[in-house]
């Protein structure tokens, strides 16, 4: 089990480092600074938690884990805002339609809050409402972008988050049920499935997030000037 966990940790770290390097190399980092910051935060958190795991008391380690989880949720929400703003700016819409799209986004935020509020507050494995809210927000943001026909790097970012977020919500619910029925095998399986989903999202981002064609960017700049 330890060897499997170490292998997963190593692959995750390598993929995250590769993604950050590609974001800077492809000049996406300056267009999606908060997304770049989030992935960089994951790298720092992963290394720190791994190094400190054998040097901290269990209670202190758990408290640090919770603090990092809160920071993770806040950063994910900021990334969702960054993606939404980028999508609204890139859309060649009239002012009236832009307002309508913004209202749809606000409705999505309320829907994500409602979903998080519906989750049971008690259980053998408590479900983090903040994490569920951020994940649901990404899923709803993806649905909105797909319906609105938004393209570009922002769409690719949200697609990865939506895939991982949906799997993460289901995996957390499955772990809760596994713990309730004292099924250790299914509990561990839920954790590995969530880790695998994140690695797939990283691979997806590495393969698909690329600079927009110069012709498309020029067209948008001309539209903005007009």
Secondary structure as the mmCIF struct_conf table of DSSP 4:
data_model
#
loop_
_struct_conf.conf_type_id
_struct_conf.id
_struct_conf.beg_label_comp_id
_struct_conf.beg_label_asym_id
_struct_conf.beg_label_seq_id
_struct_conf.end_label_comp_id
_struct_conf.end_label_asym_id
_struct_conf.end_label_seq_id
HELX_RH_AL_P HELX_RH_AL_P1 UNK A 2 UNK A 25
TURN_TY1_P TURN_TY1_P1 UNK A 26 UNK A 27
TURN_TY1_P TURN_TY1_P2 UNK A 29 UNK A 31
BEND BEND1 UNK A 32 UNK A 32
HELX_RH_AL_P HELX_RH_AL_P2 UNK A 33 UNK A 52
TURN_TY1_P TURN_TY1_P3 UNK A 53 UNK A 55
BEND BEND2 UNK A 56 UNK A 56
HELX_RH_AL_P HELX_RH_AL_P3 UNK A 58 UNK A 90
BEND BEND3 UNK A 91 UNK A 91
HELX_RH_AL_P HELX_RH_AL_P4 UNK A 95 UNK A 118
BEND BEND4 UNK A 119 UNK A 119
BEND BEND5 UNK A 121 UNK A 121
BEND BEND6 UNK A 123 UNK A 125
HELX_RH_AL_P HELX_RH_AL_P5 UNK A 129 UNK A 148
TURN_TY1_P TURN_TY1_P4 UNK A 149 UNK A 149
BEND BEND7 UNK A 152 UNK A 152
HELX_RH_AL_P HELX_RH_AL_P6 UNK A 153 UNK A 180
TURN_TY1_P TURN_TY1_P5 UNK A 181 UNK A 182
HELX_RH_AL_P HELX_RH_AL_P7 UNK A 184 UNK A 208
HELX_LH_PP_P HELX_LH_PP_P1 UNK A 211 UNK A 213
HELX_RH_AL_P HELX_RH_AL_P8 UNK A 214 UNK A 225
#
